[in-house]
């Protein structure tokens, strides 16, 4: 009967790994979207170049292209991490995501988009009123 407890423990362990992987990827995507939009155009171009290089290396295909905006943002997060650009919301560092092409479920992303928009529209994140 000990094997049943062991099997349940292994299943729970792998489920937690999948949940953490998905949450990490979703956070990176939303943090990248907000952070990227605040960068100067030259910095955005540099992030784009580094993200393209990471995609090419991970997919081992020089002609590889992003399949979606979320995939592109996942790679942009890795590029900004490599360039030393910190995220502006949620956390102070990027999550380590092995493969940004494995996208998290949409519900993770939609929940974080709502939270990010609340943060970005809160009075604390707005410049102080000079009056």
FENTA-V619350 format. One record per residue. N is the residue number from 1. RES is the residue in one small letter. PHI is phi in whole degrees, -180 to 180 (* if undefined). PSI is psi as a letter, one per 30 degrees, with the letter a starting at -180 (NA if undefined). D_FIRST is the distance of its C-alpha to the first C-alpha in Angstrom with 1 decimal. Layout:
[[N & RES & PHI & PSI & D_FIRST] [N & RES & PHI & PSI & D_FIRST]]
//
This chain:
[[1 & x & * & f & 0.0] [2 & x & -61 & e & 3.8] [3 & x & -66 & f & 5.4] [4 & x & -67 & e & 5.5] [5 & x & -63 & e & 7.3] [6 & x & -64 & e & 9.1] [7 & x & -63 & e & 10.2] [8 & x & -64 & e & 11.5] [9 & x & -61 & e & 13.2] [10 & x & -65 & e & 14.9] [11 & x & -63 & e & 16.1] [12 & x & -62 & e & 17.5] [13 & x & -59 & e & 19.1] [14 & x & -68 & e & 20.8] [15 & x & -63 & e & 22.0] [16 & x & -64 & e & 23.5] [17 & x & -63 & e & 25.2] [18 & x & -65 & e & 26.7] [19 & x & -63 & e & 27.9] [20 & x & -65 & e & 29.5] [21 & x & -61 & e & 31.1] [22 & x & -66 & e & 32.5] [23 & x & -65 & e & 33.8] [24 & x & -62 & e & 35.4] [25 & x & -64 & e & 37.1] [26 & x & -65 & e & 38.3] [27 & x & -61 & e & 39.7] [28 & x & -59 & e & 41.5] [29 & x & -63 & e & 43.1] [30 & x & -71 & e & 44.5] [31 & x & -64 & e & 45.6] [32 & x & -67 & e & 47.2] [33 & x & -60 & e & 49.1] [34 & x & -67 & e & 50.5] [35 & x & -67 & e & 51.3] [36 & x & -58 & e & 52.8] [37 & x & -67 & f & 55.2] [38 & x & -95 & f & 56.7] [39 & x & -78 & l & 57.5] [40 & x & -66 & l & 61.0] [41 & x & -58 & e & 61.7] [42 & x & -62 & e & 61.9] [43 & x & -68 & e & 58.6] [44 & x & -62 & e & 57.0] [45 & x & -63 & e & 58.5] [46 & x & -65 & e & 57.1] [47 & x & -61 & e & 53.6] [48 & x & -60 & e & 54.0] [49 & x & -63 & e & 55.0] [50 & x & -67 & e & 52.1] [51 & x & -62 & e & 49.6] [52 & x & -61 & e & 51.2] [53 & x & -64 & e & 50.8] [54 & x & -63 & e & 47.1] [55 & x & -59 & e & 46.5] [56 & x & -60 & e & 48.5] [57 & x & -69 & e & 46.5] [58 & x & -67 & e & 43.0] [59 & x & -94 & f & 43.9] [60 & x & 52 & h & 46.0] [61 & x & -146 & j & 48.7] [62 & x & -62 & f & 52.1] [63 & x & -100 & g & 52.8] [64 & x & -63 & k & 49.5] [65 & x & -134 & l & 50.1] [66 & x & -70 & k & 48.1] [67 & x & -90 & f & 46.6] [68 & x & -158 & l & 46.7] [69 & x & -63 & e & 48.0] [70 & x & -65 & e & 44.5] [71 & x & -64 & e & 43.8] [72 & x & -62 & e & 47.2] [73 & x & -68 & e & 46.5] [74 & x & -62 & e & 43.2] [75 & x & -73 & e & 45.2] [76 & x & -63 & e & 48.0] [77 & x & -61 & e & 45.5] [78 & x & -65 & e & 44.7] [79 & x & -65 & e & 48.5] [80 & x & -66 & e & 49.4] [81 & x & -60 & e & 46.8] [82 & x & -65 & e & 48.4] [83 & x & -86 & f & 51.9] [84 & x & 80 & g & 51.0] [85 & x & -95 & j & 51.4] [86 & x & -83 & k & 49.2] [87 & x & -68 & l & 47.8] [88 & x & -94 & f & 49.8] [89 & x & -130 & l & 47.2] [90 & x & 69 & d & 43.6] [91 & x & -135 & l & 43.1] [92 & x & -93 & f & 45.3] [93 & x & -137 & l & 43.7] [94 & x & -84 & l & 42.2] [95 & x & -79 & k & 38.6] [96 & x & -83 & j & 37.6] [97 & x & -118 & j & 36.9] [98 & x & -67 & e & 36.4] [99 & x & -139 & j & 37.5] [100 & x & -65 & f & 39.6] [101 & x & -75 & f & 39.8] [102 & x & -87 & j & 36.2] [103 & x & -83 & k & 37.3] [104 & x & -74 & l & 35.3] [105 & x & -61 & l & 35.1] [106 & x & -58 & e & 38.4] [107 & x & -64 & e & 37.2] [108 & x & -61 & e & 36.6] [109 & x & -67 & e & 40.1] [110 & x & -66 & e & 41.8] [111 & x & -63 & e & 40.3] [112 & x & -71 & e & 41.5] [113 & x & -62 & e & 44.9] [114 & x & -62 & e & 45.4] [115 & x & -65 & e & 44.5] [116 & x & -65 & e & 46.7] [117 & x & -68 & e & 49.6] [118 & x & -64 & e & 49.4] [119 & x & -64 & e & 49.5] [120 & x & -70 & f & 52.3] [121 & x & -101 & g & 54.3] [122 & x & -76 & l & 53.8] [123 & x & -59 & e & 57.0] [124 & x & -66 & f & 55.5] [125 & x & -91 & f & 55.3] [126 & x & -88 & l & 58.9] [127 & x & -65 & k & 61.9] [128 & x & -64 & k & 63.7] [129 & x & -76 & k & 66.6] [130 & x & -74 & f & 69.8] [131 & x & -76 & NA & 71.7]]
//
